[in-house]
């Protein structure tokens, strides 16, 4: 029977290559024309600790992983102990024939146990580290998935290590594939059927964001590595051909100050970090605020306080993004929810930062940052990018002025911006102290008030670029789910499941969070009979914003803060339908 929705999970210890193997299999399924999502789950350690990678593939769009799986690939006994209970009837466990576990876990359950000498095959054809390649080839064979898609990914992934490594992995895959068909044949009821579809990429949210930043003109990126933001700096460093300078700073304080300096000179600059690193950046953020320097900050959320759970996910930094920095100055906050949106938001962030000469914070989280999604090619191309540098004036324009004032008071709060030393009139003073229109330090009360008002006017001016939330589902519904950021996928699937059960449900997804789109929020929720906000934190931060800034009262706050992402099943189990 053709597959419509099939989930694989490969599990083992840190250091066994689970993420790279899972990502490779997700890429192979994507190349076969399937809709795919792949989600890693790992501990904050280099060796030891149980890790796993879940891949869901379908001939229809998928937006989140499920609570259940069909095929479990166990590289150790602990994987069976932890995940056997998630396997649906008719499913299978693939495991080396020498690994021991409590087979009583499978008693009276309709689960196929596929035992093969996977380590022996890997050692014979290559080396023991290739056992995961063999296990994935077995999964492909059991589901009828053409092994050539895997072979293509093996060539891509191992080509840089040389032909010998590539061919060894190919031999391991072929041997394991042939042996399982010989010994077990057609024992699972699902088949992976390649689909005719336009080409898609298999992207994480971070890769999509980094692509959008590069195509949006980013020329300087600084960071101190911190999960889940590290892969952005890695991507930038690997693509120097775009003319970007990627700097691994000694700490987050240095990173943000480097970026402020780069942005001051006219370069599109950004930093990427997570909560603890962002904390260290707050003084630099305030510096950008008073100097009116365009700066983009990627903030990848994870549970806190302090180190919290460094490799888990959370949507708990919304208030931090809103209020970080001392004093009062404007910032814009955007929260993408898909790789396509990450790509587009990256370019938008630089446009908004330059247009309003302010800090723009892109708020993501571990789930969106590190998960792999099949993404249409035409949604992430340079043709989709538009560059807007705002009131950046040329040397000729500044030279024609009788006098240039970098911080000139304007009705919209945005002053004409000349790059420093771009002409005789463009030699000016900038200081972290309060200042006059020409940048000279002042403590005059009237000037201080005027300057504060000027900067804060940008918040209202920037509303022109703040988008309304997206709406999905039927116009009329008895239940309206509200979400922001990465909770989109599980909420979208839960909405569809509710409608399939006869419960009329729709959803509203916010992307542009600050300045808060109050009027658009009220319009989007005007007909809502029962509002349920779904978000990954303990204090219902976005629900507070709805009430405080939109005068919108919420009927239920559906929260999760255990470090794990939402699933549609989790939402359906916890939503109150009345």
N, C-alpha and C positions, 0 to 999 in steps of 0.2 A: 504494500500500500504506500502511496506517495506520502512523504513527510509534510506536515503542515507546521509543526512546532516541536523541535527536538533540542534537548539540552544535554551537553557533555560536561563532565567535571573531571579534571586531572588534579590529583593531590599527592603531596609528599613533603619532604623537608626542604627548608630554605637551602639554596645552593644546588638544587637538582635541575635548575633551568625551567621551572614550571611556567614562569611568566613568558619567557621567550618562546617556549613550545606552544603554550596556549595561544599567544598572539599569532604565531605562525599558522596554526590550524584555523584560527578565525580568519586570517588573510586568505587561506586556501578556500574556505567556504564562501568568502566574499567574491573571490574570482570565479566561483561557480555560479554567480548570479543570485545568491541567497542574501536575505537580510540578516545581519549578524550583530550581536552585541557580545563582547567578551569582558568579563570583570575579574581582576585579580584580587586575591585576599591573602595578605601576608603579614607576618610579624615584623617588628622593628629590630631585626637582627640579621647578621650575614649568614650564619650557619645555625641549624637547629630551629625548632619550632615548626608547627604545622602550617603549610601554605597550600593554597589551591587556586585554581583558575576555572571559571565557569564560562562556557560558551553556549549561547542560544542561537539557533539558526532556523529560519522559516522562509517559506515562499511568499509570506506576507510581511509587511513592516513590523518590526519588534522594537520596543522602547525600553525594556527592562528585563532582567533575568527573572526566572520563576523560583519559587520555593522548592520545586521538585526537579528531578533530573531523570533522564532515561539511561544514560551510559556513564558509569563511574570508572575512571582509570586510576587504579591505586598503585602508587609506587612504594607504598609501605602499608603495614597493617593498620596503623592509626587512621589512615584515610577511610578504610572500611568501617572502623568503629565509629568515626565521626559522621559519616555521610550515608551509610547504608539505609538509614531510615528515610532518606529523601528520594530513594529510587522508586519509580512508579512500577506497578505490576507489568511484567513482561520485559523489564529492563535488565541490564547486564552489568557485571563487575568484571573488569579486565585486570589481571594481577599476575605477577610472576609466580611460577609453581613452587617456589621455595619460601615465599613469604607466608608466615603464619598469622592467623587471626581467629577470633572466636566465630566459627561457622554457625554457632547457635543463633547469631544475629539474623541469619537468613532462613531459619526454621519456619516452615509453613508460610513462606512468602514466595511469590511467583517472580523469582529473580534468577537469571542465568549466571552461573559462575564460570568465567572463561579463564582457565589457568594455562599459561604458556611459559616456556623457558626464555623469557624476555631478556634477562640479563645475559644468559648464555649466548643468545643470538647477537646481542649488542657487542659482547666481547669477541665473538668469532668474526663478525663482519666489520667491526670498527673498534669501539672501546665501550666500557660500561656506562660512560656518560651519555651514550646514545640510546639508552633504554626508553626514554620518553618518546623518541622518534618512533621506535617500534610499537609502543603502546598506542600512539595516535594512529599509526597505520592499521593496527588491529581494529580500532574503532571505525576507521574508514571502511575496512573490509566488511565488518558486521552490518553496516548500514548501506552497503552498496555504493559508497562514495568513490568516484574515480580517483585512483591513486595519483594520476598525473598532475592533479591540482596541487597535491602535497609535494610532488617532486619538483614542481616549478618554484614553490616557496623555499624548499631546501636549497635549490641552486642560488636563489637570491640571498638567503640568510647566511649561507656558509661559503659563498663564492670568495669572499675576501680572505677566508682562512686557507684557501687553496683547493685544487682539484681533488686531492687525496681525501680531505675531510668531507667534501661534498659527495664524492662517490661512496665513501664509507656509510654516510647517513642514508644514501639511496639504497645501498645493499641491505642495511638493517630494516628499512621500511618495507622493501620488497619481500624479504625473507619472512618477516612477521606477518605481513599481509597474506602471503601464500599459505603459511602454516595454519593460521586460524581458519581459513576457508577449508583446508584439508581436514582439520580435526573437528570443527564445529559447524561449518556450513552456514545455512540461513536460519539463525536461531532467534533473532529479534524481529518484531513485527513492523519496524520502521525502515524506510529507505530515504537516503538523501538524493534528491533528484535535482541535477543542475537546471538552472532557469535561464531563459533568454532574457537578458536585462542589459541596460546601458552599463558601461564600466563604473565601478565604484572603488573608492579607496577605503582602507581599513584604518581609521584614525582615532587617536585619543583626543579628548578635549584640549589637552595641552599642545599636541602637535598642530591641531587646527588653529589654535590661538596664535602659536608662533608663526605659522604660515601667514595668517592674516596680518600679523604685526610686520613681518618682512615685506609683504606686498603693499602694506600701508605706509611704507617709508621709514620704518624704524632703523636707525643707524647706530644706536648704542643701547646695549642691554647689560646691566650689572646685577649681580646676585651673589649671595652666599648660599650654597646648596641646602635646601630644606624641603623635605617631602610635604606636599605633593607638587611643589613648583619646580623642582630641579630639572625636569626634562625640558622645560622651556629654555633655560640657559644652554643645556646640552644641544638642543636643536639649533639655536642661534649660532653656537660655536661651530657646528658642523656645516653651516651654510654661509661661510664668509664671502662666497661669490656674490651675495646680495649687497655687499658693501657694509655689512654690520660689524661693529666691534663688540665682541662679547667678553665681558670682564668678570672673572671669578674673584670677587673682592675678599678681603680678609675678614670682614664681618658685614652685617646688614647696615650698620651706621655708615661705613665707608661706601657701601653700594648705593644707598640713596643719595648721599652727598655727591658722589661721582655723577649720578644721573641728573641731579639738579644742575650741576655745572655744565654737563653736556647739553641739556635742554636750554640753558641760558644762552648758549652760543648759537642756538638755532637748530640743533640736531634733534630729531625725534628720538626721545630717550625713554626707557622704561626700566623698572625693577620688577622682579618676581620673588615671592616669598610666601610664607605661611604665618600663622598667628603670632608665634613667639618672635619671629624675625620682624614682622610688621610692628610689633611693640617697640622694638629698637629703632625703627625708622621714624617714629612720630615727630621727633624734633626736626628732622630733615623735611618731613611733610609740611610742618609749620613754616619752615624756611621757604619752601616752594610757594606756600600760600601768601606770605607777605610780599615776596618778590614777584608774584604773579607769573611764575614759571610753568609752562605746560609740562606736566609729568604724568605718565601712565604707570599705575601700580597694579600688578596682578597679585591678588590675595587668594591663595588656595586654602580653603578651610579644612580643619581637622579638629578632633576633640581636644579641649584644654580643660582646666587651666594648665599653665606651664607646658611640659612636654605631653601631658595627657596621654592619648593613644596616637602615637606619631604616624601610624600607617592606616588609620581608620578615617571615617568621614563624618562631617558635621556641617550644619548650616548655622553655626553659633556666633559668627563674627560680624553679623550685620550691624549691630550697634557699635562695635569696634570701628568698622569702616565709616560709619556716620559721624563719630565723635572723636576720632583719633587726632591728636595734635592739640596744643594749648592755644588759647585764644579762639576767635571766631573768624572763619574764612570759608569760602565756598569750595565744595567738591561735588563731583558727579559720581554716582554709583550705578554700575551696570552689572547684571547677573545673567549671563548666557545659560542656555539649557540643553543645547545640542552642539555637536561639532560644527555644523553650518553656522549656528549662532555665535559660537566662539570665534570662528573665522571673521565673521562680519563685525562682531563687537570689537575685535582687536583694531580693525581699521577705523571704526567709528570712534573708538576711545581716543586715538591720536588726533582725529579731526576735532572732536569736542574739546580736548585739552588745548589745542592751539587756537581754536575759535574763541574760547572764553578765557584763555590764559589761566588755567586752573589745573588742579589735581583731578584725575579721573581714576577711580578705583574699579577694577574688574573683579567681581566677587565670584569665585568658583569654589569647588570643594574636591576632596580626594576622589569621590565616585566619578564625577564628570572628568576630572583631570586625567585619571589613569585608565579609565575604561575604554575599550575599543568599540567603535561603531562603524558599520558599513555606511559610507557617505558618498552621495553622487558627486562625480567629478566637477560638473558644471556649476555647483554651488560654492566651490572654493577655488576660484581662478582670479587672476589679476584683472580680468575684464569686469569683475564684480566690484572692484575697488574704485572709490572716488576720493581724491585728495583735496582737502579744504584747509588752508593754512590761516584762515581768518584774517585779522588785520595786520598781517605781516607786510611791511612796506619795503619797497626796493631802495637801494642806495640813491637812485635818481629822485625818488619821491621824498626821502628824508632830506636830501640836499636842497630841494626846492623850498623847504620850510624855513621861515625866518628864525624859528627856534623850535627845537624838538624837546618835548617833555615825555619821558618814558611812562610816567604815571599820570598823564593828563586826566582830569576829571571829565567823565563822559556820561551821557544819559543812560547808556546801556551798561556802564561799568567796565567796558573793555577799552583800553587805550591802544592807539596805534603802536605797533611793535616793530622797532628797527633792530636788526642784529647788531650787537656791539661792535663798534669800529668799522661798520660797513660804509661809512662816509664821514666827512668832517663834522657834520651835525650829530652823528650817531655815537659820539664819545660821551658816555653818561655814567652817572653813579647809581649803583644799586646797593642797598644795604638791608640787613635783617632787622634794623630798627624801623620804627615808624618814620615816614618821610614825606617830604613835599612832592609836588608833581615832578620836579626835576631829579628826585632821588635823594636830596639832601636830608640829613637826619633832623627830626623835629619832635618836640613834645608839646606843641601848641594844641590846646584843647579843641579848637574849632577845626583845625586841619586833621587831627586824629579822628574826629567824628566824621568828617567828610570822606576821608580815605577808607574808614571802615564801611561806611555806607556804599561807597563806590564798589568795593570788592564784593560786598554782599548783594548788590544789585545784579551781579552775574547769575545768582541763583534763579531769579525771575527771568532774566534774559535767556538762560540756558533751557528754559522750559520749551522753547521752540524746537529743540532737538530731542526732547523726552517723548518717547513713543508710548502710545496707549497699550494696555495689556492685550494679549491674544485671547480670543474666545473660541472654544471648541464645543461640539455637541449641539443638541437641540436648543432652539431659542427659549422654549418654555420647559422648565424642569422643577421637580420637587426638591432637588438637592444640587447645590453648586459647590464644587470643589475649587479652592483657591490655592495656587502654588507659585513658587518662584524658584529659579535656579534648577538644580539637577533633579528635584522631585517631580519634574514634569513627566518623565517617561512612565514611572509607576502610577502617577495620578491619571494620566491619559488612558492607560490600560485599565485601571480600576473604573474609570468613567464608562468605558466601552462595556466592561463586564456588568456594571450595574444596569445599563440600558438593555443588555441582552437578557437580564433577569426580570425585566419589566419595571425597573425603578428608573424613572426619568431623571437623568443626571447630565449636567454640563460642567465645564470647568473654565476658569480664568487664570491665565499664566502671565505673571509680571516679569518683565525683563529689565526695564529702566526703573530703578528703585528710588533714586534721589537726584534732584529734587522730586519729592513724592508727587506722582500724577493724580492728585486728589480728584479733580473733576472727572477725568477718564475712569478712575476707579469707581466713583459713584455711578456713572453712566453704565459701566459694565456690570455692576451688581444691583442696578435699580430694581430689576424684576426678580431677584433671587429670593426664594421663599425660605431656604435654609442654607446658611453659609458655613462650610467646613474648611478651615485653613489647615493645610498639610505642610509641615516644615520640620527640618531635622535639628531641633534644639529643644531645650527644656523650658524656656520662658516665653515661647510664642512671640518672638520678636517682630515678625511681620504682622501678626494679628494685632499687636500693639500699634504698629504704624497705621494700619487700616483705621483703627479707632481714633488714634490721636490726631492724625492728619487728614483723614477722610470722613470722620464721623460715621464710620461703618462698624456696626456691631456684629460680632461673630457668634454663631450658635454652638460650634464645637471647634476645639483646638486639638487636632490629631497630630501628636508629636512623637518623634523618635530621637533618642539621644544615647543609644548604646554603641555608637561608633559604626553601625551598619546602615546600609542604604535601605530606602523603602523598597518594597515590592508591591505589586498590585494585590497579592493575597494578604499582605500585612494591612493594607489600607481597608480592604473589604472586611477583614476580621475586626477592625477597630472603629469603622465609621458607624455613626448612629443614624439610622434611617427611620424617619418618623412620618 
